[in-house]
Each structure stands twice: as structure tokens, then as C-alpha cells.
Amino acid sequence: MHPPQILKHRTLRPLSPIHRPAHPWVKNDAIYCWQFWRIATGIGFDRLVTPSDSASLADVENDVGLLYHRWSQPGYGEAIATILNWGQQPPLYKTYPDALQIDLPAPNLAAVTTPDLATTILQRRSHRNYNGSTALSLLQLSQVLHLAQGITDDSRDFRTVPSSGALYPLEIYPIVHRVEGLEPGLYHHAIQQHQLELVKAGDLRQPLIKAGLSQDFLGEAQVCFVVSGIFQRTRWKYHERTYRYVLMEAGHLGQNLYLAATALNLGVCGIGAFFDDPLNQLLDIDGETEAALYLVTIGERG
Ligand SMILES: Cc1cc2nc3c(=O)[nH]c(=O)nc-3n(C[C@H](O)[C@H](O)[C@H](O)COP(=O)(O)O)c2cc1C
């Protein structure tokens, strides 16, 4: 199977700062990419990714994401999957029974209803400048978390966010830098109780920035949410479709965070560029049963 030519060209363009439009989050990284490219071409790496009739890294066959995409289509693979053992359904909620638990104030949603939805969607932007001297209130944090994936139907535990099979594979870990009444550190949102569980106290700005490819605003925003996925929650039922679904759901949750922050007049930015292992280590998760998927900063705009 041969990829269309346009895909080849888009994939193969080197990361030159000359040809690539300046973007706030590449900053110095563009220079490093360019230097990396020069060194790589010096040792012949470019020949692997230069268009040619022979196999190259740009071939669809070499893109493990596309291989997965194809393999996870309904059909033959699915039929085989039904006779495989995909394990048991794990608990719907993760808990930290030994952690300090902090009640979040009831979200005052009347304050979130202006501007209206259409205006909120039209105003949504990614913000990377935050006011470094102010703190968020606990109520603001509570509102954002409730709108992100809070429970909206108590009889079925359905939430603000859609979820395949209502299996809710996602967890949110707020890394708090400046929130009134909270010591800085890593927290876990206990959705059922609408509480925070203190997983790790301390100033985590530097390890977070380091894990986030030196994007400094990760430490400047008042809070950075880490969205993780517990794959087995979805996998026991949806088998090889799981990875697709969990990522789709992370997108839904991310958009909820974007719109909640915008409606509250806060800055927000989704971040997909991070080193997985250090971020998973920061959360004390193994990166396999549970893995960090998405970062979202929230805070007062600078
Ligand atoms: C999946 C995803 C990953 C992203 N990763 C980053 C990132 O690592 N750093 C960053 O500053 N912005 C990141 N962004 C934000 C985009 O750069 C931003 O959405 C885009 O420039 C359009 O701007 P807007 O959101 O203001 O409309 C990401 C957005 C998405 C959806």
C-alpha cells in the first residue's frame, strides 16, 4: 500500500525554522530541531526519510499509528478478538485511601453561565501567558473540575463528558502551583466525592517543565491538569478499539476544560508535547495500565 504523494511531502519536510512558521510553543525547540537535523543529515539519517522508490520511514507500513488504525477496524480482527481473553472489568473509580482528602466547594454554576455557549466557543483560545503572582480560588478549581468530567446524572453516574460504554477511563491529576487554601503539589480528583486527594506535596514546577519539553508556562499557570487513561476500563469491553476510544475521550475532556476555563475568563492551553516516562513517574503510574495522555494548563491570564 502506497501513501499518497501529498502525505509523503508533508511528512518529509525537515523541521527548519526558516520554512516553518514561528509558533509560541516551539520557541528554542525549533533551533534544537534544526541542529538535530543538521547532525542527523551529517550521519546519513536523512537518507532514511528522503523520498525515494525504496522503503522509507514515510511509508505507511512504517507508521505504527496507521498500522494500529488499520488493525483496529471492525471485521476479521474483531471476530478473533471475541474469543481472546481481554481481562476483567476494573473498578470505575481510582482512590487514594491513605491520602489527605480535601472537599471541593460545590460548583457555583450560575457564575459560569455567562458568556453564552456560542460566545464561549468563539472566544476559546490557547493561552500561554499567566499572571505569576495571583492564585486561583478553590471555587474556580472546583468549577473547572466539575465541568471537565463531573457527575451530572447521579442515578447512573453519567458525567459532563461522553464516554464509550459509560466506562470512563480518564483520571485527572491537578498539579497545583498556586490555589488558595491548597499547598502546592500533585492531587487526584476523586470524582464521586468531588474531592481532591493529595498524592504528593511539594513544588513540582521544575520536574513538570522538564517533562513538558521545557515549555515554561507549565510552571507559570496556577494549575496544570494531567489527564491519564486507565486502559483496562475500556479494553475488557472494546478490545482493540480501546486506544482509539481513550484518546477520543481525552479530546472531549480537553475541550470541556477549554470551554470551562474560557467561560470563567481564565487562560487555558492543551499540551501534547511531553516526555512520557518522566511525566508518568511524576504521577507514580506505570505508563501501561495507566498512562498520561494530555496536559492542560489553567490560570489567570497574564
Ligand atoms: C492535541 C494538542 C496538542 C497540543 N500541544 C501543545 C503543546 O505541546 N504546546 C503548546 O503550547 N500548545 C499545544 N497545543 C495548542 C495548539 O498549539 C493550539 O490549539 C493551536 O495553536 C491553535 O490555537 P488556539 O487553540 O488558540 O485556537 C496543542 C493542542 C492540541 C489540540
The ligand as an SDF file (V2000), in Angstrom:
LIG
                    3D

 31 33  0  0  0  0  0  0  0  0999 V2000
   -3.5010   17.6440   20.8970 C   0  0  0  0  0  0  0  0  0  0  0  0
   -2.9460   19.0240   21.0840 C   0  0  0  0  0  0  0  0  0  0  0  0
   -1.6360   19.1770   21.4950 C   0  0  0  0  0  0  0  0  0  0  0  0
   -1.1250   20.4520   21.7260 C   0  0  0  0  0  0  0  0  0  0  0  0
    0.1420   20.5720   22.2150 N   0  0  0  0  0  0  0  0  0  0  0  0
    0.6060   21.7910   22.5270 C   0  0  0  0  0  0  0  0  0  0  0  0
    1.8700   21.9260   23.1660 C   0  0  0  0  0  0  0  0  0  0  0  0
    2.5730   20.9610   23.4270 O   0  0  0  0  0  0  0  0  0  0  0  0
    2.2630   23.1770   23.4860 N   0  0  0  0  0  0  0  0  0  0  0  0
    1.5040   24.2730   23.2440 C   0  0  0  0  0  0  0  0  0  0  0  0
    1.9300   25.3690   23.5910 O   0  0  0  0  0  0  0  0  0  0  0  0
    0.3050   24.1770   22.6120 N   0  0  0  0  0  0  0  0  0  0  0  0
   -0.1520   22.9630   22.2850 C   0  0  0  0  0  0  0  0  0  0  0  0
   -1.4090   22.8540   21.7210 N   0  0  0  0  0  0  0  0  0  0  0  0
   -2.2360   24.0490   21.4370 C   0  0  0  0  0  0  0  0  0  0  0  0
   -2.1870   24.3860   19.9510 C   0  0  0  0  0  0  0  0  0  0  0  0
   -0.9110   24.8980   19.6420 O   0  0  0  0  0  0  0  0  0  0  0  0
   -3.2860   25.4190   19.6390 C   0  0  0  0  0  0  0  0  0  0  0  0
   -4.5340   24.8160   19.8330 O   0  0  0  0  0  0  0  0  0  0  0  0
   -3.1750   25.9200   18.2070 C   0  0  0  0  0  0  0  0  0  0  0  0
   -2.0320   26.6970   18.0390 O   0  0  0  0  0  0  0  0  0  0  0  0
   -4.3920   26.7340   17.7950 C   0  0  0  0  0  0  0  0  0  0  0  0
   -4.5400   27.8540   18.6680 O   0  0  0  0  0  0  0  0  0  0  0  0
   -5.8720   28.0830   19.5270 P   0  0  0  0  0  0  0  0  0  0  0  0
   -6.0260   26.9050   20.4650 O   0  0  0  0  0  0  0  0  0  0  0  0
   -5.6180   29.3530   20.2890 O   0  0  0  0  0  0  0  0  0  0  0  0
   -7.0170   28.1980   18.6180 O   0  0  0  0  0  0  0  0  0  0  0  0
   -1.9350   21.5980   21.4810 C   0  0  0  0  0  0  0  0  0  0  0  0
   -3.2520   21.4350   21.0460 C   0  0  0  0  0  0  0  0  0  0  0  0
   -3.7540   20.1670   20.8730 C   0  0  0  0  0  0  0  0  0  0  0  0
   -5.2020   20.0140   20.4300 C   0  0  0  0  0  0  0  0  0  0  0  0
  1  2  1  0
  2  3  1  0
  2 30  2  0
  3  4  2  0
  4  5  1  0
  4 28  1  0
  5  6  2  0
  6  7  1  0
  6 13  1  0
  7  8  2  0
  7  9  1  0
  9 10  1  0
 10 11  2  0
 10 12  1  0
 12 13  2  0
 13 14  1  0
 14 15  1  0
 14 28  1  0
 15 16  1  0
 16 17  1  0
 16 18  1  0
 18 19  1  0
 18 20  1  0
 20 21  1  0
 20 22  1  0
 22 23  1  0
 23 24  1  0
 24 25  2  0
 24 26  1  0
 24 27  1  0
 28 29  2  0
 29 30  1  0
 30 31  1  0
M  END
$$$$
